Amino acid sequence: MKTYFMNPVLNKELKLRFRSGKTFLGILFYLLALSLLMVAFMFVLRTTSPVGFFKPQESRMMFMFLAFFQLGLVLFITPGLTGGVISSERERQTLSILLTTTQSSFTIIIGKLLSSVAYLVLLILASLPIYSFVFLYGGISPTQLVQVFFFSLFTILVIGSFGVLFSTLIRKTIVSMVTTYSVTLFIVGGTVVISLILFQMADIYSSSVPKKVPSVYFSAMFNPGIVLADIFEPTVSDQIKEWTGIKFPIWAAHVISYCVVIALSLTISVRKLRANMTKGK
């Protein structure tokens, strides 16, 4: 286990990324921004509340707001961190030197991926004390907090695997990053548009008995926003079951499908890492 995850590539990348004080300044400003958002949200809800105090239902709304804000941050930053991990080495002409070491392609890819997403993981861990303030007012359970935390980590790995894949396949860093951002945008917005189009084409309300549209399930299960909403609102799953007729939990389908995507992305990256060099690409 240590050979795969604590390899020299990972150690070097972590030291380079966390040696600068700018890294910790970024964490500081992120926590300050998150704290200000939380305080502002609490102030607005408290002043507009007819009873004049913060209720558990409003605490739950605040937690959902912070969770979706963090998900947006993950989807926005991860492509930029991982979209150039291999292509930048190729542009600096240091990839050939890296490949002549005793490290396997797998340890290089894993080291690059983990070192790239380590900063985001640290941001999420550092924000946990802020989330703990929500427990002062109730409205959520520790289980939901753990689910949101691991869902964010899983999303980071999914988008990160896409970034590493395109960085391995595409020569130019800027093109690789744009491709990764495009795929992320499709996952977030494109799946919703496809689901709406499928609903429109099926015309489920054209008769007295609504039709089932199973294809909507397969487009919605790839959307992280829908799955995150399902963590907070069980009615989301109930509505999807009613529309599609598929009773399998959408969060389980989301995890299984993206685990396959992660495995395929990393496998292709490992296979193409040295193949591109031997072909001179």
ZIZI-V155808 format. One record per residue. N is the residue number from 1. RES is the residue in three letters. PSI is psi in radians with two decimals (999 if undefined). Layout:
n: <N,N>
res: <RES,RES>
psi: <PSI,PSI>
This chain:
n: <1,2,3,4,5,6,7,8,9,10,11,12,13,14,15,16,17,18,19,20,21,22,23,24,25,26,27,28,29,30,31,32,33,34,35,36,37,38,39,40,41,42,43,44,45,46,47,48,49,50,51,52,53,54,55,56,57,58,59,60,61,62,63,64,65,66,67,68,69,70,71,72,73,74,75,76,77,78,79,80,81,82,83,84,85,86,87,88,89,90,91,92,93,94,95,96,97,98,99,100,101,102,103,104,105,106,107,108,109,110,111,112,113,114,115,116,117,118,119,120,121,122,123,124,125,126,127,128,129,130,131,132,133,134,135,136,137,138,139,140,141,142,143,144,145,146,147,148,149,150,151,152,153,154,155,156,157,158,159,160,161,162,163,164,165,166,167,168,169,170,171,172,173,174,175,176,177,178,179,180,181,182,183,184,185,186,187,188,189,190,191,192,193,194,195,196,197,198,199,200,201,202,203,204,205,206,207,208,209,210,211,212,213,214,215,216,217,218,219,220,221,222,223,224,225,226,227,228,229,230,231,232,233,234,235,236,237,238,239,240,241,242,243,244,245,246,247,248,249,250,251,252,253,254,255,256,257,258,259,260,261,262,263,264,265,266,267,268,269,270,271,272,273,274,275,276,277,278,279,280,281>
res: <MET,LYS,THR,TYR,PHE,MET,ASN,PRO,VAL,LEU,ASN,LYS,GLU,LEU,LYS,LEU,ARG,PHE,ARG,SER,GLY,LYS,THR,PHE,LEU,GLY,ILE,LEU,PHE,TYR,LEU,LEU,ALA,LEU,SER,LEU,LEU,MET,VAL,ALA,PHE,MET,PHE,VAL,LEU,ARG,THR,THR,SER,PRO,VAL,GLY,PHE,PHE,LYS,PRO,GLN,GLU,SER,ARG,MET,MET,PHE,MET,PHE,LEU,ALA,PHE,PHE,GLN,LEU,GLY,LEU,VAL,LEU,PHE,ILE,THR,PRO,GLY,LEU,THR,GLY,GLY,VAL,ILE,SER,SER,GLU,ARG,GLU,ARG,GLN,THR,LEU,SER,ILE,LEU,LEU,THR,THR,THR,GLN,SER,SER,PHE,THR,ILE,ILE,ILE,GLY,LYS,LEU,LEU,SER,SER,VAL,ALA,TYR,LEU,VAL,LEU,LEU,ILE,LEU,ALA,SER,LEU,PRO,ILE,TYR,SER,PHE,VAL,PHE,LEU,TYR,GLY,GLY,ILE,SER,PRO,THR,GLN,LEU,VAL,GLN,VAL,PHE,PHE,PHE,SER,LEU,PHE,THR,ILE,LEU,VAL,ILE,GLY,SER,PHE,GLY,VAL,LEU,PHE,SER,THR,LEU,ILE,ARG,LYS,THR,ILE,VAL,SER,MET,VAL,THR,THR,TYR,SER,VAL,THR,LEU,PHE,ILE,VAL,GLY,GLY,THR,VAL,VAL,ILE,SER,LEU,ILE,LEU,PHE,GLN,MET,ALA,ASP,ILE,TYR,SER,SER,SER,VAL,PRO,LYS,LYS,VAL,PRO,SER,VAL,TYR,PHE,SER,ALA,MET,PHE,ASN,PRO,GLY,ILE,VAL,LEU,ALA,ASP,ILE,PHE,GLU,PRO,THR,VAL,SER,ASP,GLN,ILE,LYS,GLU,TRP,THR,GLY,ILE,LYS,PHE,PRO,ILE,TRP,ALA,ALA,HIS,VAL,ILE,SER,TYR,CYS,VAL,VAL,ILE,ALA,LEU,SER,LEU,THR,ILE,SER,VAL,ARG,LYS,LEU,ARG,ALA,ASN,MET,THR,LYS,GLY,LYS>
psi: <-0.73,-0.59,-0.60,-0.68,-0.45,0.99,2.89,-0.58,-0.81,-0.76,-0.77,-0.79,-0.68,-0.71,-0.70,-0.65,-0.60,0.11,-0.52,2.51,-0.33,-0.54,-0.81,-0.45,-0.66,-0.72,-0.73,-0.85,-0.57,-0.77,-0.65,-0.76,-0.74,-0.69,-0.72,-0.69,-0.73,-0.79,-0.75,-0.70,-0.76,-0.69,-0.76,-0.80,-0.62,-0.71,-0.51,-0.14,2.32,-0.41,-0.24,0.29,2.93,2.08,2.78,-0.61,-0.65,-0.56,-0.66,-0.69,-0.70,-0.73,-0.73,-0.70,-0.80,-0.67,-0.76,-0.58,-0.74,-0.66,-0.73,-0.68,-0.76,-0.79,-0.45,-0.65,-0.65,-0.77,-0.62,-0.52,-0.54,-0.25,-0.20,0.33,-0.62,-0.75,-0.56,-0.63,-0.68,-0.70,-0.58,-0.04,0.60,-0.09,-0.66,-0.69,-0.70,-0.64,-0.28,-0.10,3.07,-0.04,2.40,2.89,-0.62,-0.80,-0.55,-0.81,-0.81,-0.72,-0.74,-0.74,-0.89,-0.67,-0.55,-0.70,-0.07,-0.62,-0.76,-0.67,-0.71,-0.66,-0.77,-0.75,-0.68,-0.42,-0.15,-0.71,-0.55,-0.70,-0.50,-0.40,-0.45,-0.56,-0.34,-0.46,-0.09,-2.93,-0.33,2.90,2.74,-0.52,-0.72,-0.65,-0.77,-0.70,-0.76,-0.70,-0.88,-0.52,-0.68,-0.76,-0.72,-0.72,-0.66,-0.77,-0.65,-0.96,-0.64,-0.67,-0.64,-0.77,-0.77,-0.69,-0.90,-0.55,-0.52,-0.68,-0.54,2.39,-0.73,2.36,-0.76,-0.67,-0.68,-0.76,-0.75,-0.71,-0.74,-0.75,-0.65,-0.76,-0.71,-0.74,-0.66,-0.71,-0.69,-0.89,-0.62,-0.67,-0.59,-0.77,-0.75,-0.73,-0.73,-0.69,-0.73,-0.68,-0.77,-0.70,-0.61,-0.47,1.06,-0.34,0.37,-0.29,3.03,-0.51,2.00,2.45,2.72,2.38,1.48,-0.51,-0.46,-0.59,-0.72,-0.34,-0.61,-0.49,-0.27,-0.10,2.04,-0.51,-0.70,-0.72,-0.69,-0.69,-0.57,-0.48,-0.65,-0.63,1.79,-0.34,-0.37,-0.81,-0.71,-0.71,-0.70,-0.69,-0.69,-0.67,-0.63,-0.43,0.10,2.15,-0.12,2.29,2.33,-0.51,-0.61,-0.72,-0.65,-0.84,-0.80,-0.82,-0.72,-0.42,-0.69,-0.73,-0.76,-0.81,-0.76,-0.75,-0.81,-0.63,-0.78,-0.70,-0.75,-0.73,-0.60,-0.20,-0.91,-0.41,-0.71,-0.61,-0.69,-0.48,-0.11,0.41,999>
